[in-house]
Amino acid sequence: ICYVRVQEFSYEAFFDFLMFIYTGTLQFSEKYMVDVWVLAKTYSLQRAMHLCIQAMMKNLDHDNVLFVLQSAHKSSIA
């Protein structure tokens, strides 16, 4: 059994990122979209980064804009 320790990201965000690697598509919760984008940026996966940005732009609204900005700040990307 092999274990990979990823401390900076939640299990859910890392799972969504791995699903992109295996399927080439992103299906993630709004709650983890910034973390998935940071993972894509960290591993230089341009297609994943582009899909994350598209999803963030599509899903951005008055209810979640503060959450997205706080997540981006926490991840040091904004």
Jmol script that loads the backbone (N, CA, C; Angstrom):
load data "model"
ATOM      1  N   ILE A   1       0.847  -1.167   0.000  1.00  0.00           N
ATOM      2  CA  ILE A   1       0.000   0.000   0.000  1.00  0.00           C
ATOM      3  C   ILE A   1       0.893   1.231   0.000  1.00  0.00           C
ATOM      4  N   CYS A   2       0.526   2.192  -0.817  1.00  0.00           N
ATOM      5  CA  CYS A   2       1.285   3.431  -0.922  1.00  0.00           C
ATOM      6  C   CYS A   2       0.409   4.593  -0.438  1.00  0.00           C
ATOM      7  N   TYR A   3       0.949   5.434   0.398  1.00  0.00           N
ATOM      8  CA  TYR A   3       0.224   6.593   0.912  1.00  0.00           C
ATOM      9  C   TYR A   3       0.895   7.863   0.414  1.00  0.00           C
ATOM     10  N   VAL A   4       0.079   8.810   0.002  1.00  0.00           N
ATOM     11  CA  VAL A   4       0.570  10.115  -0.405  1.00  0.00           C
ATOM     12  C   VAL A   4      -0.014  11.135   0.555  1.00  0.00           C
ATOM     13  N   ARG A   5       0.834  11.891   1.191  1.00  0.00           N
ATOM     14  CA  ARG A   5       0.385  12.883   2.158  1.00  0.00           C
ATOM     15  C   ARG A   5       0.263  14.243   1.486  1.00  0.00           C
ATOM     16  N   VAL A   6      -0.920  14.783   1.480  1.00  0.00           N
ATOM     17  CA  VAL A   6      -1.151  16.110   0.926  1.00  0.00           C
ATOM     18  C   VAL A   6      -1.791  16.920   2.035  1.00  0.00           C
ATOM     19  N   GLN A   7      -1.007  17.765   2.663  1.00  0.00           N
ATOM     20  CA  GLN A   7      -1.485  18.478   3.831  1.00  0.00           C
ATOM     21  C   GLN A   7      -2.116  19.818   3.497  1.00  0.00           C
ATOM     22  N   GLU A   8      -1.761  20.422   2.383  1.00  0.00           N
ATOM     23  CA  GLU A   8      -2.241  21.760   2.071  1.00  0.00           C
ATOM     24  C   GLU A   8      -3.669  21.779   1.540  1.00  0.00           C
ATOM     25  N   PHE A   9      -4.177  20.643   1.111  1.00  0.00           N
ATOM     26  CA  PHE A   9      -5.484  20.590   0.461  1.00  0.00           C
ATOM     27  C   PHE A   9      -6.375  19.551   1.128  1.00  0.00           C
ATOM     28  N   SER A  10      -7.648  19.775   0.997  1.00  0.00           N
ATOM     29  CA  SER A  10      -8.598  18.811   1.544  1.00  0.00           C
ATOM     30  C   SER A  10      -8.601  17.538   0.690  1.00  0.00           C
ATOM     31  N   TYR A  11      -9.063  16.477   1.287  1.00  0.00           N
ATOM     32  CA  TYR A  11      -9.199  15.210   0.572  1.00  0.00           C
ATOM     33  C   TYR A  11     -10.078  15.402  -0.654  1.00  0.00           C
ATOM     34  N   GLU A  12     -11.180  16.131  -0.506  1.00  0.00           N
ATOM     35  CA  GLU A  12     -12.140  16.316  -1.586  1.00  0.00           C
ATOM     36  C   GLU A  12     -11.518  17.052  -2.769  1.00  0.00           C
ATOM     37  N   ALA A  13     -10.757  18.113  -2.494  1.00  0.00           N
ATOM     38  CA  ALA A  13     -10.118  18.864  -3.576  1.00  0.00           C
ATOM     39  C   ALA A  13      -9.079  17.994  -4.285  1.00  0.00           C
ATOM     40  N   PHE A  14      -8.283  17.256  -3.530  1.00  0.00           N
ATOM     41  CA  PHE A  14      -7.278  16.402  -4.143  1.00  0.00           C
ATOM     42  C   PHE A  14      -7.923  15.274  -4.939  1.00  0.00           C
ATOM     43  N   PHE A  15      -9.024  14.735  -4.438  1.00  0.00           N
ATOM     44  CA  PHE A  15      -9.757  13.695  -5.164  1.00  0.00           C
ATOM     45  C   PHE A  15     -10.278  14.245  -6.485  1.00  0.00           C
ATOM     46  N   ASP A  16     -10.863  15.440  -6.462  1.00  0.00           N
ATOM     47  CA  ASP A  16     -11.365  16.059  -7.690  1.00  0.00           C
ATOM     48  C   ASP A  16     -10.230  16.284  -8.682  1.00  0.00           C
ATOM     49  N   PHE A  17      -9.066  16.682  -8.177  1.00  0.00           N
ATOM     50  CA  PHE A  17      -7.898  16.880  -9.026  1.00  0.00           C
ATOM     51  C   PHE A  17      -7.448  15.548  -9.651  1.00  0.00           C
ATOM     52  N   LEU A  18      -7.409  14.500  -8.857  1.00  0.00           N
ATOM     53  CA  LEU A  18      -7.038  13.183  -9.389  1.00  0.00           C
ATOM     54  C   LEU A  18      -8.049  12.691 -10.428  1.00  0.00           C
ATOM     55  N   MET A  19      -9.313  13.000 -10.212  1.00  0.00           N
ATOM     56  CA  MET A  19     -10.338  12.608 -11.190  1.00  0.00           C
ATOM     57  C   MET A  19     -10.080  13.306 -12.526  1.00  0.00           C
ATOM     58  N   PHE A  20      -9.610  14.550 -12.499  1.00  0.00           N
ATOM     59  CA  PHE A  20      -9.252  15.226 -13.745  1.00  0.00           C
ATOM     60  C   PHE A  20      -8.117  14.477 -14.432  1.00  0.00           C
ATOM     61  N   ILE A  21      -7.113  14.084 -13.661  1.00  0.00           N
ATOM     62  CA  ILE A  21      -5.974  13.378 -14.246  1.00  0.00           C
ATOM     63  C   ILE A  21      -6.428  12.089 -14.929  1.00  0.00           C
ATOM     64  N   TYR A  22      -7.367  11.375 -14.320  1.00  0.00           N
ATOM     65  CA  TYR A  22      -7.832  10.106 -14.878  1.00  0.00           C
ATOM     66  C   TYR A  22      -8.875  10.257 -15.970  1.00  0.00           C
ATOM     67  N   THR A  23      -9.704  11.310 -15.907  1.00  0.00           N
ATOM     68  CA  THR A  23     -10.819  11.420 -16.858  1.00  0.00           C
ATOM     69  C   THR A  23     -10.685  12.574 -17.846  1.00  0.00           C
ATOM     70  N   GLY A  24      -9.881  13.581 -17.514  1.00  0.00           N
ATOM     71  CA  GLY A  24      -9.749  14.741 -18.385  1.00  0.00           C
ATOM     72  C   GLY A  24     -10.881  15.745 -18.236  1.00  0.00           C
ATOM     73  N   THR A  25     -11.754  15.518 -17.270  1.00  0.00           N
ATOM     74  CA  THR A  25     -12.856  16.449 -17.025  1.00  0.00           C
ATOM     75  C   THR A  25     -12.851  16.842 -15.557  1.00  0.00           C
ATOM     76  N   LEU A  26     -13.408  18.002 -15.290  1.00  0.00           N
ATOM     77  CA  LEU A  26     -13.509  18.473 -13.916  1.00  0.00           C
ATOM     78  C   LEU A  26     -14.967  18.507 -13.495  1.00  0.00           C
ATOM     79  N   GLN A  27     -15.255  17.824 -12.423  1.00  0.00           N
ATOM     80  CA  GLN A  27     -16.578  17.859 -11.807  1.00  0.00           C
ATOM     81  C   GLN A  27     -16.323  18.039 -10.323  1.00  0.00           C
ATOM     82  N   PHE A  28     -16.354  19.281  -9.877  1.00  0.00           N
ATOM     83  CA  PHE A  28     -15.999  19.536  -8.501  1.00  0.00           C
ATOM     84  C   PHE A  28     -17.021  20.426  -7.840  1.00  0.00           C
ATOM     85  N   SER A  29     -17.012  20.368  -6.553  1.00  0.00           N
ATOM     86  CA  SER A  29     -17.885  21.197  -5.745  1.00  0.00           C
ATOM     87  C   SER A  29     -17.393  22.640  -5.779  1.00  0.00           C
ATOM     88  N   GLU A  30     -18.311  23.558  -5.755  1.00  0.00           N
ATOM     89  CA  GLU A  30     -17.988  24.986  -5.699  1.00  0.00           C
ATOM     90  C   GLU A  30     -17.067  25.286  -4.516  1.00  0.00           C
ATOM     91  N   LYS A  31     -17.229  24.522  -3.470  1.00  0.00           N
ATOM     92  CA  LYS A  31     -16.450  24.724  -2.249  1.00  0.00           C
ATOM     93  C   LYS A  31     -14.950  24.482  -2.459  1.00  0.00           C
ATOM     94  N   TYR A  32     -14.600  23.649  -3.440  1.00  0.00           N
ATOM     95  CA  TYR A  32     -13.203  23.261  -3.645  1.00  0.00           C
ATOM     96  C   TYR A  32     -12.609  23.783  -4.940  1.00  0.00           C
ATOM     97  N   MET A  33     -13.334  24.610  -5.680  1.00  0.00           N
ATOM     98  CA  MET A  33     -12.854  25.004  -7.001  1.00  0.00           C
ATOM     99  C   MET A  33     -11.544  25.788  -6.944  1.00  0.00           C
ATOM    100  N   VAL A  34     -11.349  26.631  -5.949  1.00  0.00           N
ATOM    101  CA  VAL A  34     -10.093  27.377  -5.843  1.00  0.00           C
ATOM    102  C   VAL A  34      -8.944  26.428  -5.504  1.00  0.00           C
ATOM    103  N   ASP A  35      -9.176  25.494  -4.599  1.00  0.00           N
ATOM    104  CA  ASP A  35      -8.127  24.524  -4.248  1.00  0.00           C
ATOM    105  C   ASP A  35      -7.735  23.667  -5.446  1.00  0.00           C
ATOM    106  N   VAL A  36      -8.709  23.253  -6.240  1.00  0.00           N
ATOM    107  CA  VAL A  36      -8.411  22.456  -7.436  1.00  0.00           C
ATOM    108  C   VAL A  36      -7.600  23.301  -8.424  1.00  0.00           C
ATOM    109  N   TRP A  37      -7.949  24.589  -8.539  1.00  0.00           N
ATOM    110  CA  TRP A  37      -7.191  25.478  -9.414  1.00  0.00           C
ATOM    111  C   TRP A  37      -5.746  25.595  -8.934  1.00  0.00           C
ATOM    112  N   VAL A  38      -5.532  25.734  -7.641  1.00  0.00           N
ATOM    113  CA  VAL A  38      -4.175  25.834  -7.094  1.00  0.00           C
ATOM    114  C   VAL A  38      -3.405  24.534  -7.365  1.00  0.00           C
ATOM    115  N   LEU A  39      -4.052  23.404  -7.203  1.00  0.00           N
ATOM    116  CA  LEU A  39      -3.400  22.127  -7.520  1.00  0.00           C
ATOM    117  C   LEU A  39      -3.014  22.077  -8.994  1.00  0.00           C
ATOM    118  N   ALA A  40      -3.922  22.485  -9.861  1.00  0.00           N
ATOM    119  CA  ALA A  40      -3.631  22.491 -11.301  1.00  0.00           C
ATOM    120  C   ALA A  40      -2.455  23.418 -11.606  1.00  0.00           C
ATOM    121  N   LYS A  41      -2.433  24.566 -10.953  1.00  0.00           N
ATOM    122  CA  LYS A  41      -1.325  25.513 -11.152  1.00  0.00           C
ATOM    123  C   LYS A  41      -0.022  24.936 -10.609  1.00  0.00           C
ATOM    124  N   THR A  42      -0.077  24.309  -9.448  1.00  0.00           N
ATOM    125  CA  THR A  42       1.108  23.714  -8.832  1.00  0.00           C
ATOM    126  C   THR A  42       1.742  22.668  -9.742  1.00  0.00           C
ATOM    127  N   TYR A  43       0.915  21.857 -10.403  1.00  0.00           N
ATOM    128  CA  TYR A  43       1.421  20.780 -11.261  1.00  0.00           C
ATOM    129  C   TYR A  43       1.416  21.165 -12.733  1.00  0.00           C
ATOM    130  N   SER A  44       1.211  22.457 -13.025  1.00  0.00           N
ATOM    131  CA  SER A  44       1.291  23.005 -14.390  1.00  0.00           C
ATOM    132  C   SER A  44       0.389  22.279 -15.387  1.00  0.00           C
ATOM    133  N   LEU A  45      -0.825  21.999 -14.973  1.00  0.00           N
ATOM    134  CA  LEU A  45      -1.795  21.370 -15.872  1.00  0.00           C
ATOM    135  C   LEU A  45      -2.670  22.476 -16.460  1.00  0.00           C
ATOM    136  N   GLN A  46      -2.261  22.962 -17.637  1.00  0.00           N
ATOM    137  CA  GLN A  46      -2.907  24.112 -18.250  1.00  0.00           C
ATOM    138  C   GLN A  46      -4.391  23.883 -18.517  1.00  0.00           C
ATOM    139  N   ARG A  47      -4.749  22.713 -19.011  1.00  0.00           N
ATOM    140  CA  ARG A  47      -6.164  22.439 -19.307  1.00  0.00           C
ATOM    141  C   ARG A  47      -6.992  22.468 -18.030  1.00  0.00           C
ATOM    142  N   ALA A  48      -6.491  21.884 -16.979  1.00  0.00           N
ATOM    143  CA  ALA A  48      -7.216  21.894 -15.702  1.00  0.00           C
ATOM    144  C   ALA A  48      -7.353  23.318 -15.176  1.00  0.00           C
ATOM    145  N   MET A  49      -6.290  24.110 -15.298  1.00  0.00           N
ATOM    146  CA  MET A  49      -6.354  25.504 -14.860  1.00  0.00           C
ATOM    147  C   MET A  49      -7.429  26.259 -15.644  1.00  0.00           C
ATOM    148  N   HIS A  50      -7.450  26.061 -16.943  1.00  0.00           N
ATOM    149  CA  HIS A  50      -8.434  26.731 -17.791  1.00  0.00           C
ATOM    150  C   HIS A  50      -9.855  26.312 -17.420  1.00  0.00           C
ATOM    151  N   LEU A  51     -10.064  25.030 -17.196  1.00  0.00           N
ATOM    152  CA  LEU A  51     -11.399  24.541 -16.811  1.00  0.00           C
ATOM    153  C   LEU A  51     -11.826  25.092 -15.452  1.00  0.00           C
ATOM    154  N   CYS A  52     -10.889  25.198 -14.533  1.00  0.00           N
ATOM    155  CA  CYS A  52     -11.200  25.770 -13.216  1.00  0.00           C
ATOM    156  C   CYS A  52     -11.603  27.233 -13.334  1.00  0.00           C
ATOM    157  N   ILE A  53     -10.853  27.981 -14.118  1.00  0.00           N
ATOM    158  CA  ILE A  53     -11.175  29.394 -14.293  1.00  0.00           C
ATOM    159  C   ILE A  53     -12.540  29.554 -14.939  1.00  0.00           C
ATOM    160  N   GLN A  54     -12.835  28.730 -15.952  1.00  0.00           N
ATOM    161  CA  GLN A  54     -14.154  28.774 -16.586  1.00  0.00           C
ATOM    162  C   GLN A  54     -15.255  28.491 -15.571  1.00  0.00           C
ATOM    163  N   ALA A  55     -15.055  27.474 -14.757  1.00  0.00           N
ATOM    164  CA  ALA A  55     -16.065  27.102 -13.763  1.00  0.00           C
ATOM    165  C   ALA A  55     -16.240  28.198 -12.721  1.00  0.00           C
ATOM    166  N   MET A  56     -15.127  28.800 -12.299  1.00  0.00           N
ATOM    167  CA  MET A  56     -15.224  29.873 -11.313  1.00  0.00           C
ATOM    168  C   MET A  56     -15.984  31.066 -11.892  1.00  0.00           C
ATOM    169  N   MET A  57     -15.691  31.417 -13.137  1.00  0.00           N
ATOM    170  CA  MET A  57     -16.385  32.540 -13.770  1.00  0.00           C
ATOM    171  C   MET A  57     -17.874  32.232 -13.960  1.00  0.00           C
ATOM    172  N   LYS A  58     -18.164  31.013 -14.327  1.00  0.00           N
ATOM    173  CA  LYS A  58     -19.555  30.611 -14.569  1.00  0.00           C
ATOM    174  C   LYS A  58     -20.358  30.579 -13.261  1.00  0.00           C
ATOM    175  N   ASN A  59     -19.736  30.144 -12.187  1.00  0.00           N
ATOM    176  CA  ASN A  59     -20.440  29.948 -10.923  1.00  0.00           C
ATOM    177  C   ASN A  59     -20.343  31.132  -9.965  1.00  0.00           C
ATOM    178  N   LEU A  60     -19.619  32.159 -10.338  1.00  0.00           N
ATOM    179  CA  LEU A  60     -19.452  33.300  -9.450  1.00  0.00           C
ATOM    180  C   LEU A  60     -20.750  34.111  -9.371  1.00  0.00           C
ATOM    181  N   ASP A  61     -21.192  34.359  -8.157  1.00  0.00           N
ATOM    182  CA  ASP A  61     -22.391  35.167  -7.954  1.00  0.00           C
ATOM    183  C   ASP A  61     -22.279  35.922  -6.629  1.00  0.00           C
ATOM    184  N   HIS A  62     -23.308  36.655  -6.289  1.00  0.00           N
ATOM    185  CA  HIS A  62     -23.291  37.460  -5.064  1.00  0.00           C
ATOM    186  C   HIS A  62     -23.150  36.597  -3.806  1.00  0.00           C
ATOM    187  N   ASP A  63     -23.621  35.378  -3.870  1.00  0.00           N
ATOM    188  CA  ASP A  63     -23.601  34.519  -2.688  1.00  0.00           C
ATOM    189  C   ASP A  63     -22.237  33.912  -2.399  1.00  0.00           C
ATOM    190  N   ASN A  64     -21.424  33.714  -3.443  1.00  0.00           N
ATOM    191  CA  ASN A  64     -20.160  33.013  -3.208  1.00  0.00           C
ATOM    192  C   ASN A  64     -18.909  33.825  -3.520  1.00  0.00           C
ATOM    193  N   VAL A  65     -19.059  35.062  -3.973  1.00  0.00           N
ATOM    194  CA  VAL A  65     -17.879  35.839  -4.349  1.00  0.00           C
ATOM    195  C   VAL A  65     -16.930  36.036  -3.165  1.00  0.00           C
ATOM    196  N   LEU A  66     -17.459  36.287  -1.999  1.00  0.00           N
ATOM    197  CA  LEU A  66     -16.604  36.470  -0.828  1.00  0.00           C
ATOM    198  C   LEU A  66     -15.848  35.184  -0.493  1.00  0.00           C
ATOM    199  N   PHE A  67     -16.537  34.045  -0.565  1.00  0.00           N
ATOM    200  CA  PHE A  67     -15.892  32.754  -0.303  1.00  0.00           C
ATOM    201  C   PHE A  67     -14.747  32.509  -1.286  1.00  0.00           C
ATOM    202  N   VAL A  68     -14.973  32.791  -2.574  1.00  0.00           N
ATOM    203  CA  VAL A  68     -13.944  32.570  -3.591  1.00  0.00           C
ATOM    204  C   VAL A  68     -12.743  33.471  -3.327  1.00  0.00           C
ATOM    205  N   LEU A  69     -13.000  34.738  -3.014  1.00  0.00           N
ATOM    206  CA  LEU A  69     -11.903  35.656  -2.723  1.00  0.00           C
ATOM    207  C   LEU A  69     -11.127  35.258  -1.475  1.00  0.00           C
ATOM    208  N   GLN A  70     -11.833  34.823  -0.438  1.00  0.00           N
ATOM    209  CA  GLN A  70     -11.153  34.372   0.778  1.00  0.00           C
ATOM    210  C   GLN A  70     -10.331  33.121   0.513  1.00  0.00           C
ATOM    211  N   SER A  71     -10.866  32.210  -0.262  1.00  0.00           N
ATOM    212  CA  SER A  71     -10.127  30.997  -0.608  1.00  0.00           C
ATOM    213  C   SER A  71      -8.888  31.325  -1.423  1.00  0.00           C
ATOM    214  N   ALA A  72      -9.027  32.246  -2.354  1.00  0.00           N
ATOM    215  CA  ALA A  72      -7.880  32.652  -3.182  1.00  0.00           C
ATOM    216  C   ALA A  72      -6.815  33.314  -2.298  1.00  0.00           C
ATOM    217  N   HIS A  73      -7.241  34.153  -1.385  1.00  0.00           N
ATOM    218  CA  HIS A  73      -6.288  34.812  -0.479  1.00  0.00           C
ATOM    219  C   HIS A  73      -5.574  33.779   0.403  1.00  0.00           C
ATOM    220  N   LYS A  74      -6.338  32.844   0.942  1.00  0.00           N
ATOM    221  CA  LYS A  74      -5.765  31.792   1.783  1.00  0.00           C
ATOM    222  C   LYS A  74      -4.744  30.962   1.017  1.00  0.00           C
ATOM    223  N   SER A  75      -5.000  30.765  -0.275  1.00  0.00           N
ATOM    224  CA  SER A  75      -4.107  29.972  -1.108  1.00  0.00           C
ATOM    225  C   SER A  75      -2.996  30.795  -1.719  1.00  0.00           C
ATOM    226  N   SER A  76      -2.955  32.082  -1.387  1.00  0.00           N
ATOM    227  CA  SER A  76      -1.918  33.015  -1.881  1.00  0.00           C
ATOM    228  C   SER A  76      -1.914  33.152  -3.392  1.00  0.00           C
ATOM    229  N   ILE A  77      -3.104  33.188  -3.986  1.00  0.00           N
ATOM    230  CA  ILE A  77      -3.181  33.373  -5.429  1.00  0.00           C
ATOM    231  C   ILE A  77      -3.832  34.686  -5.794  1.00  0.00           C
ATOM    232  N   ALA A  78      -4.311  35.430  -4.807  1.00  0.00           N
ATOM    233  CA  ALA A  78      -4.947  36.716  -5.115  1.00  0.00           C
ATOM    234  C   ALA A  78      -4.214  37.823  -4.405  1.00  0.00           C
TER     235      ALA A  78
END
end "model"
wireframe off; spacefill off
backbone 0.3
color backbone group
